[in-house]
Amino acid sequence: MTNRLEQRVQREVAVDKRRAAERVKHLADNQHLTPKTAKPDFSPGRLAAENIRKELKRAFPLVKFGVTSDYNSVDIRWTNGPTSSEVKAIAGKYEAGSFDGMTDSYDYNADATFGDVFGDPKYVFCQRADTLEGVRKAWQLAGFNPDDVPAGWETGDRWKCQHADAMLRAWSQTSL
């Protein structure tokens, strides 16, 4: 019995050491970001929003992002530009965990060491808006005639288009 307890304690100590080393590495690798220790009065969402804004500006300098926050969440909005997946790859590492709809509870990720250092809101939402010009460009890059996109795309008539689902899929997967 004691042997099992000792093994468990050793595993926990090893995990704690690994996480501490990751935190130190995050600080060393991301000196352009603001750590929690520099702004202890900031909420997790506010600090994460500040850092996400910096990272997005570095990664996509030509795109204007709106990054807002409240205590537990960060909301990122932009038009055209990178895909939601590309933005989520940068912003998602700040999330403290994820919501489990099956148990109706929030599950914290103890291994989310990046957020421990630079801000860890519960939720990060990414919402990319489209324009008629952007959809036409994505549709053309997918190998189709850009004139097939209906002029009423932005006025709510997009669902009357025969290829609306395919156009949205092409747009959502194309970095502009």
N, C-alpha and C positions, 0 to 999 in steps of 0.2 A: 504494500500500500504506500509506504513512504517513498519507494523507488518511483512510482508513478507520479507522485506529487513533485518530487525533485525534477523529474523529466519535464513536467508541465511548467514549472517555474523557470527552468532553463530555456524552454521554448519561448516563453513570454519575454524573458530578458533579451533573448536573441532578436525577437521581433521589435522590441522597444529600441534596441541599438540600431537595427536596420532603418527604422522610421526616423530616428534622430539623425542618422547619416544622410538620409534622403533630404531632410529639411535643410541641413547645412549645404548640401549640393544645390538645392533649389536657390538658396540665397546667393551662392557663388555664381551660378549660371544665369541669374536674372537680376543683375544689379541695376537694371533700368526700371525695375518695378519697386513699388513701395511696400515694405513688409509691415505686418501688424504692429511690430514693436515701435515703428516710427510714428504711427497714428493710433494709439490705443483707444482713443475716444471715438473712432469711426466704427460704425456697425459693419458686420461681415459683408452685407450687400453693398454698402457705400464704398468700402475699400476695394472690393472685387470689381465694382463698376469702374473705378478709377484705373485700376490695373488693366482690365479688359480693354478699355478705351485706348490705353497706351499700346497694347499689343496689336490691336486691330489697325491702328494708325501705322504701325511699323510694317505689318503684313500687307495691308491694302491702302497705300497712301492716297490713291485717287478717289476712294469711296468715302462718302460722308455717312458716318454711323450715328445714330441716336442711342446713347447708352444711359439708361436711367435705373434707379434702384430704390428699394425700400429696405427695411431691415433684413428681410429674409430672401429677397429675390433680386435678380438683375434682368432687365428687359432690353434687348438689343433689336433695333430696327434699321433697315436700310433699303434702298431701291436698286434693283439690278445688281451689278457687282458680283461678288463671290457667292457661291451656293451656300445654303444653310448648313450643309455638312462641313464646308470649309471653315465657316465661322464657329460652328459648334466644336470643331477640333481644337480651336484656341480657347474658347470660353468655357467649354464643358469641364475642363480640369479644375475649375474653381468650385464646382458643386460639392457640397458636403456629403451627399448621398443621393438617394432616389426614393420616390414614392412607390410603394407597393400596393397596387389596387386590390390585390387578392386579400390582403390582411387589413387594408385601409389604414396603413401606417407608414411613417417615414423611416427608412433604414439608413442610418449613418454609415459611411464607409470609413473605417478606421485607417485604411491605407491611403486615404486622400490627403497625402502630406503636402501637396502643392497649396491647396486651400488653407491648410493650417498656417502657412507662412504668409500668404498674400491675400487672404480674404476667402471665406467659405460660406456663401449664402446657400440656402436649401435648394433654390431653383434658379436656373439660368434659361431664359426664353429667347429664342432667335426667330425673328420674323422678317422675311425678305418680301418686299413689295415688287410688283411688276409694272412695267410700262408697255405700251403697244410696241414701241421701238425695240425694247429688250426682248419681248416675245418673238417679234419678227426675226431678230438677229439669231436667237437660239433656234428657231424653227429652220432658218437657213443653214446654220451650222450642223443641224441634224440631217441635212440633205434634202430639205423640202423647199418649195417655192414660198418665199416670205409673203407674197401677195395673198396666199391662202388664209392668212390670219385676218379675221373679219375686222373692219374698221370700228365696229361697236364693242370691241374687246373690253375697253375700260368702262363702258357704260352699263355693263351687266348683261350684254347680249352674248357674252362668251360661251355660254352653255348651249346656245342655239347652233353653234358651229359643230360640224360633223366630227372634227378632229380635236375637240377641246381637251379631252383627257391626254391625248398624245402631245399636244402643244404644251400643256402645263408640265407634263413629265419632262419634255425636252428642255423647257425653260428652267425647271427646278434643278436639273442636272448639269446645266451649262453655266460656267463662270464667265461673266461678261466684263 
